[in-house]
Each structure stands twice: as C-alpha cells, then as structure tokens.
C-alpha cells in the first residue's frame, strides 16, 4: 500500500472539515439521528441513493430538505400516491403554438425529477409502473420522454422513504429496484433526552437559518477523492467474503445461511461495501480502508439485498439478525487486523 502524499492529506482534511461543518449545520435543525446523517453523507460522497425506513414523525422529510440546504442544492419532494403517473415525475410534452407564425411544436415540460436532491416520499404507495420511472433516472442520470433523452442535473441524489407499519394499499419495491439503492437506512425513535429537546424546539416560536457549506463543484471534488482512496487486497477479499457467504449456491455459505435465507446479495453489494468503506474511512480522517470500515457499512448495504426464508420469518429473524451473525462469524484476516493497527490516522479527530 502506497503512502499518502501531502496532497492526499490536504484533500482528506478538506473533506473532514466540510463534513464537520455540514454536520454542525444539520444539528441546528435535526436532534440526534447521528448515524442516519452519517450514512446519508457517505452515500452522497459515493454518488449513491438511499432508502429511508421509519415510522411517521421522525423528521425524515425535514432531514432531507435540510441536507439540500446545507449542500446548496435544488430540492424537490414527490409525494407518491396510488394515482401518480410516470409523467408526473419525469415531465411531459405539450403542444405549443407560435402566435406569430401559427406553427405548432412539441415542448418538453420538466417534471420534479429535475433537481439535485429528490425526496421520493412513501415510494411504496404508488404502482410499479410509476416506481419504474425512477429507475432510468437513478442509474443513467437521464429520462426518456417521447423518444428524446433529457439529462438530469448533477449531482443527483434520490432519497426515498417507506413507512414500515402501514402495508395496506402499498406496492412493495421489487428486488431489482431495491438493489438500485446503495443504502437502506433505518430511522429509529429518538432517545428520551433527544425527544425532550425536540419538544422544546418545535413548540417555541423560533426559526433556525441553515448555512450552505458546499456547492455542486465542491461535491464533485469530494466524490472524486473518495474514489481515489486505496484499498488493500485483504479488505477487498473481506468485502467479497461477506457478500458471497450470503449466496446459497456457493460453497462459502454455511448451513444456517441456507436455512435463514432464500436469496443472497449480488455483485452490486460488494461494490457498495467497498465504496461505503472508503467514504467511512475519509470521514474518520484516514486515507486507507480497514476491515472495520467495511463492517460499519454492512447493515445499510446488505439489509435490503437479503431475502429471509419462511423458517426465519417464523422465528422472527430479520436481515439485520443475519448480518449480525455473519459479522460475528466472519472475521477479517489476522494480517489485515495487524496492518490496521500499524497504520496511524492522518487527521486527528
């Protein structure tokens, strides 16, 4: 592994400082939820999308709109409903007449997907046809309407939400669409002190201004830094083992995996484990990736890519339980653990 140059260290400090400033601004509005905020920033710096799971009232919408303000990016919210059509997301062509010449031409009216940060609120409330309208946008950064391709604004970041308690009249996302999301982020209830602070803030007549920290160009630069972080072969092997062990058809899969799962994670999971680990390392002031960085990303990367079996569901076993046992049994190589101990942090926290 090559030693980081002074330029590398400056870039790590730049990202670290930007991250600290953005988190400080987020805390002006959002109480707690530090891990959720961390995972959102990690996905952003990796050019990924997030699916947030949480009951109503946990400030998911406020968190996402505040994130857009901190990043000085355009923001649109799309409320998914059963009658929402694909054109309501992507936009549509209308006939426009030139009054001077009388000529009629088609003009494309941009839909709400043409923004930097998209909140797809309650994405499982709309039929699959409309859900699929986001697929091309998320993967290709474009939409096709009337045979014409329209480029989306970059950076482009989709944050979708789902309500886990109301399942009547919903359309669960198919596995192919779930796989498009880099992270599935669980938004849990706040602690008692955090909820007390929420009550104090939200019942007072006070407004908080959030300062923009980064623009589009700075985000592109920081995204490029993440891609340049070196990863050792031992870390790559560990990420690969975590993913391949979940597949029932491989020799690496233990008996309990074959009992608890009916489907494992695909290659995109391995890619996102490594990318997420790179961002996690940088946000903690290191220009090298360790196995602990991979472990920190395991749950948000894998939980929506594993399908539990009927036997596991009958026992109340969730994908998070599967990942916990996987991390407990699948240890990094000793040589890598020794290497991690020898490499110092390049930025002090």
C-alpha positions as CSV (number, residue, x, y, z in Angstrom):
1,X,0.0,0.0,0.0
2,X,1.5,3.4,-1.1
3,X,2.0,6.1,1.5
4,X,-0.5,9.1,1.1
5,X,1.1,12.2,-0.4
6,X,0.8,15.7,1.2
7,X,-1.9,16.5,-1.5
8,X,-3.9,13.4,-0.4
9,X,-3.7,14.5,3.2
10,X,-4.9,18.0,2.3
11,X,-7.8,16.5,0.5
12,X,-8.7,14.3,3.4
13,X,-8.6,17.3,5.7
14,X,-10.8,19.2,3.2
15,X,-13.4,16.5,3.3
16,X,-13.2,16.1,7.0
17,X,-13.6,19.8,7.6
18,X,-16.5,20.1,5.2
19,X,-18.2,17.1,6.9
20,X,-17.8,18.6,10.4
21,X,-19.2,21.9,9.2
22,X,-22.2,20.2,7.4
23,X,-23.0,18.1,10.4
24,X,-22.9,21.2,12.7
25,X,-25.4,22.9,10.4
26,X,-27.7,19.8,10.4
27,X,-27.7,19.7,14.2
28,X,-29.2,23.2,14.2
29,X,-32.4,21.6,12.9
30,X,-32.1,17.8,13.5
31,X,-31.9,16.5,17.0
32,X,-29.9,13.2,17.3
33,X,-30.0,10.7,14.4
34,X,-26.2,11.0,14.0
35,X,-25.8,7.6,12.4
36,X,-28.6,8.3,9.9
37,X,-26.9,11.6,9.0
38,X,-23.5,9.9,8.6
39,X,-25.0,7.3,6.3
40,X,-26.7,10.0,4.1
41,X,-23.4,11.8,3.7
42,X,-21.5,8.6,3.0
43,X,-24.0,7.7,0.2
44,X,-23.8,11.2,-1.2
45,X,-20.0,11.2,-1.4
46,X,-20.2,7.8,-3.1
47,X,-22.8,9.0,-5.7
48,X,-25.3,6.6,-4.2
49,X,-29.0,6.7,-3.4
50,X,-30.7,6.0,-0.1
51,X,-34.0,4.3,1.0
52,X,-35.1,5.5,4.5
53,X,-37.3,3.2,6.6
54,X,-39.1,4.7,9.6
55,X,-42.5,5.4,11.1
56,X,-44.1,8.8,10.6
57,X,-43.0,11.8,12.6
58,X,-39.3,11.1,12.7
59,X,-38.3,14.2,10.7
60,X,-37.2,12.2,7.6
61,X,-38.5,14.9,5.2
62,X,-37.1,17.7,7.3
63,X,-33.7,15.9,7.4
64,X,-33.6,15.6,3.6
65,X,-34.7,19.2,2.9
66,X,-32.1,20.5,5.4
67,X,-29.4,18.3,3.7
68,X,-30.2,20.0,0.4
69,X,-29.9,23.5,2.0
70,X,-26.6,22.6,3.6
71,X,-25.3,21.5,0.2
72,X,-26.7,24.5,-1.6
73,X,-28.6,22.1,-4.0
74,X,-32.0,22.3,-5.6
75,X,-34.6,20.1,-3.9
76,X,-38.0,18.6,-4.9
77,X,-40.4,16.5,-3.0
78,X,-42.5,14.0,-4.8
79,X,-45.4,12.6,-2.8
80,X,-46.1,9.1,-4.1
81,X,-49.8,8.2,-4.3
82,X,-51.7,5.4,-6.0
83,X,-52.9,7.7,-8.8
84,X,-49.4,9.1,-9.6
85,X,-48.4,8.7,-13.2
86,X,-44.8,8.4,-14.6
87,X,-45.3,11.7,-16.4
88,X,-45.9,13.4,-13.1
89,X,-42.3,12.5,-12.2
90,X,-40.4,12.8,-15.4
91,X,-42.4,15.5,-17.2
92,X,-44.3,15.5,-20.4
93,X,-44.5,17.0,-23.9
94,X,-47.2,19.6,-24.7
95,X,-48.1,21.2,-28.0
96,X,-47.2,24.9,-28.1
97,X,-48.3,27.3,-30.8
98,X,-46.2,30.1,-32.1
99,X,-48.6,33.0,-32.3
100,X,-46.6,34.9,-34.9
101,X,-46.2,32.0,-37.4
102,X,-49.1,29.8,-36.3
103,X,-46.6,26.9,-36.2
104,X,-47.2,24.2,-33.5
105,X,-44.3,22.3,-31.9
106,X,-43.9,19.9,-29.0
107,X,-42.3,21.4,-25.9
108,X,-41.0,19.4,-23.0
109,X,-42.1,20.5,-19.6
110,X,-39.7,19.3,-16.9
111,X,-41.0,17.2,-14.1
112,X,-40.0,17.4,-10.4
113,X,-37.2,14.8,-11.0
114,X,-35.2,17.6,-12.5
115,X,-33.5,18.7,-9.3
116,X,-30.3,17.7,-7.4
117,X,-32.0,16.2,-4.4
118,X,-35.2,14.2,-4.8
119,X,-37.3,13.1,-1.9
120,X,-39.5,10.2,-3.1
121,X,-41.9,10.2,-0.2
122,X,-43.6,6.9,0.6
123,X,-42.4,5.3,-2.6
124,X,-44.2,2.1,-1.9
125,X,-47.6,3.9,-2.2
126,X,-47.5,4.1,-6.0
127,X,-47.9,1.3,-8.6
128,X,-44.8,-0.4,-10.1
129,X,-45.2,1.5,-13.4
130,X,-44.6,4.8,-11.7
131,X,-41.9,3.4,-9.4
132,X,-40.1,2.3,-12.5
133,X,-40.0,5.8,-13.8
134,X,-37.2,6.5,-11.3
135,X,-35.0,3.6,-12.4
136,X,-33.5,5.2,-15.5
137,X,-33.0,8.5,-13.6
138,X,-31.2,6.8,-10.7
139,X,-28.9,4.7,-12.9
140,X,-28.4,6.7,-16.1
141,X,-29.0,10.3,-14.8
142,X,-31.4,10.9,-17.6
143,X,-35.1,10.4,-18.5
144,X,-36.5,9.5,-21.9
145,X,-39.8,11.1,-23.0
146,X,-41.2,10.8,-26.5
147,X,-38.1,9.2,-27.7
148,X,-35.9,12.1,-26.6
149,X,-33.3,11.9,-23.8
150,X,-33.1,14.6,-21.2
151,X,-30.1,14.9,-19.0
152,X,-30.7,15.4,-15.3
153,X,-28.9,17.9,-13.1
154,X,-25.8,16.6,-11.3
155,X,-25.1,15.8,-8.6
156,X,-28.3,13.7,-8.5
157,X,-29.3,12.1,-5.2
158,X,-32.6,10.2,-4.7
159,X,-33.8,9.7,-1.1
160,X,-36.9,7.5,-0.9
161,X,-38.9,6.9,2.2
162,X,-41.1,4.0,3.3
163,X,-43.5,3.6,6.2
164,X,-42.9,0.1,7.7
165,X,-46.2,-0.1,9.7
166,X,-48.9,0.6,7.1
167,X,-48.9,-2.1,4.4
168,X,-52.5,-1.8,3.2
169,X,-52.7,-0.5,-0.3
170,X,-48.9,-0.5,-0.9
171,X,-46.8,-1.8,-3.7
172,X,-43.5,-3.3,-2.2
173,X,-40.5,-2.4,-4.3
174,X,-39.2,-5.4,-6.3
175,X,-35.7,-6.6,-5.6
176,X,-34.3,-5.1,-8.8
177,X,-35.4,-1.6,-7.7
178,X,-34.2,-2.1,-4.1
179,X,-30.8,-3.0,-5.5
180,X,-30.5,0.4,-7.1
181,X,-30.3,2.0,-3.6
182,X,-26.8,2.0,-2.2
183,X,-28.1,2.1,1.5
184,X,-31.2,1.2,3.3
185,X,-31.1,3.5,6.3
186,X,-33.3,2.7,9.4
187,X,-34.6,5.8,11.2
188,X,-35.4,4.9,14.7
189,X,-37.2,6.6,17.6
190,X,-35.1,9.3,19.4
191,X,-33.9,8.7,23.0
192,X,-35.7,10.4,25.9
193,X,-33.3,13.4,26.2
194,X,-33.4,13.8,22.4
195,X,-37.2,13.8,22.3
196,X,-37.3,16.3,25.1
197,X,-35.1,18.6,23.1
198,X,-37.4,18.1,20.0
199,X,-40.4,19.1,22.1
200,X,-38.6,22.2,23.3
201,X,-37.5,23.3,19.8
202,X,-40.8,22.6,18.0
203,X,-43.1,24.2,20.5
204,X,-41.3,27.5,20.6
205,X,-41.7,30.4,18.2
206,X,-38.2,30.3,16.8
207,X,-36.7,29.9,13.3
208,X,-33.3,28.5,12.5
209,X,-31.3,29.5,9.5
210,X,-29.1,26.9,7.9
211,X,-25.9,28.0,6.2
212,X,-24.9,26.5,2.9
213,X,-21.5,24.8,3.2
214,X,-20.8,23.2,-0.2
215,X,-21.9,23.7,-3.8
216,X,-22.1,21.3,-6.7
217,X,-18.4,21.8,-7.8
218,X,-17.1,21.0,-4.2
219,X,-19.3,17.9,-4.0
220,X,-17.9,16.7,-7.3
221,X,-14.3,17.2,-6.0
222,X,-15.1,15.3,-2.8
223,X,-16.7,12.5,-4.7
224,X,-13.6,12.2,-6.7
225,X,-11.5,12.0,-3.5
226,X,-13.5,9.0,-2.3
227,X,-12.8,7.1,-5.5
228,X,-9.1,7.6,-5.1
229,X,-8.8,6.1,-1.6
230,X,-6.6,3.0,-1.9
231,X,-8.0,-0.4,-0.7
232,X,-5.8,-3.4,0.1
233,X,-6.4,-6.8,-1.3
234,X,-7.2,-8.2,2.2
235,X,-10.1,-5.6,2.6
236,X,-11.4,-6.4,-0.9
237,X,-11.3,-10.1,0.0
238,X,-13.2,-9.4,3.2
239,X,-16.0,-7.5,1.4
240,X,-16.2,-10.2,-1.2
241,X,-16.5,-12.9,1.5
242,X,-19.2,-11.0,3.3
243,X,-21.3,-10.9,0.1
244,X,-20.5,-14.4,-1.3
245,X,-21.3,-16.1,2.0
246,X,-24.9,-14.9,1.7
247,X,-25.4,-16.8,-1.5
248,X,-27.0,-20.2,-1.1
249,X,-25.3,-21.7,-4.2
250,X,-21.7,-21.0,-3.1
251,X,-19.5,-23.3,-1.1
252,X,-18.8,-20.5,1.3
253,X,-22.4,-20.4,2.6
254,X,-22.8,-22.1,6.0
255,X,-25.8,-24.3,6.9
256,X,-27.5,-21.6,8.9
257,X,-27.4,-19.2,5.9
258,X,-29.2,-21.8,3.8
259,X,-31.8,-22.2,6.5
260,X,-32.4,-18.5,7.1
261,X,-32.1,-17.0,3.6
262,X,-33.8,-17.8,0.3
263,X,-31.8,-15.2,-1.7
264,X,-28.4,-13.6,-1.1
265,X,-26.7,-10.3,-2.2
266,X,-25.4,-9.7,-5.7
267,X,-22.2,-8.1,-7.0
268,X,-23.5,-4.6,-6.5
269,X,-23.5,-5.2,-2.8
270,X,-19.7,-5.9,-2.9
271,X,-19.1,-2.7,-4.9
272,X,-21.2,-0.6,-2.4
273,X,-19.4,-2.2,0.6
274,X,-16.0,-1.0,-0.7
275,X,-17.3,2.4,-1.8
276,X,-19.0,2.9,1.5
277,X,-15.9,1.8,3.4
278,X,-13.9,4.4,1.5
279,X,-16.2,7.2,2.5
280,X,-16.4,6.0,6.1
281,X,-12.6,6.0,6.3
282,X,-12.3,9.5,5.0
283,X,-15.0,10.9,7.3
284,X,-13.0,9.4,10.2
285,X,-9.8,11.1,8.9
286,X,-8.0,8.1,7.3
287,X,-6.7,7.7,3.7
288,X,-6.7,4.0,3.9
289,X,-9.6,1.5,4.3
290,X,-9.7,-1.1,7.0
291,X,-12.0,-4.1,7.6
292,X,-13.8,-2.1,10.3
293,X,-14.9,0.4,7.7
294,X,-16.4,-2.5,5.7
295,X,-18.2,-3.8,8.8
296,X,-19.6,-0.3,9.5
297,X,-21.3,-0.3,6.1
298,X,-22.5,-4.0,6.2
299,X,-26.0,-3.3,7.5
300,X,-27.1,-0.4,5.3
301,X,-25.6,-2.1,2.3
302,X,-26.9,-5.7,2.8
303,X,-30.2,-5.5,4.7
304,X,-32.3,-4.8,1.6
305,X,-30.4,-7.2,-0.6
306,X,-31.1,-10.3,1.5
307,X,-34.4,-12.2,1.4
308,X,-35.2,-14.3,4.5
309,X,-36.8,-17.7,4.3
310,X,-40.2,-18.7,5.7
311,X,-38.4,-20.5,8.5
312,X,-36.5,-17.4,9.5
313,X,-39.6,-15.2,9.4
314,X,-41.5,-17.8,11.5
315,X,-38.7,-17.4,14.2
316,X,-38.8,-13.6,14.0
317,X,-35.3,-13.4,12.4
318,X,-34.7,-10.3,10.3
319,X,-32.0,-9.5,7.8
320,X,-30.2,-7.4,10.5
321,X,-30.0,-10.6,12.7
322,X,-28.5,-12.4,9.7
323,X,-25.9,-9.7,9.2
324,X,-25.0,-9.5,12.9
325,X,-24.3,-13.3,13.0
326,X,-22.4,-13.0,9.7
327,X,-20.1,-10.3,11.1
328,X,-19.6,-12.3,14.3
329,X,-18.6,-15.5,12.5
330,X,-16.7,-14.0,9.5
331,X,-13.6,-12.4,10.9
332,X,-11.1,-10.3,8.9
333,X,-7.7,-11.9,8.1
334,X,-5.2,-11.6,11.0
335,X,-2.7,-10.0,8.7
336,X,-5.1,-7.2,7.9
337,X,-6.0,-6.6,11.5
338,X,-2.3,-6.3,12.3
339,X,-1.9,-3.9,9.4
340,X,-4.8,-1.8,10.5
341,X,-3.1,-1.4,13.9
342,X,0.1,-0.2,12.4
343,X,-1.4,2.5,10.1
344,X,-2.0,5.7,12.1
345,X,-4.8,8.2,11.5
346,X,-3.7,11.0,9.2
347,X,-6.2,13.5,10.7
348,X,-6.8,13.8,14.4
349,X,-10.5,13.8,15.3
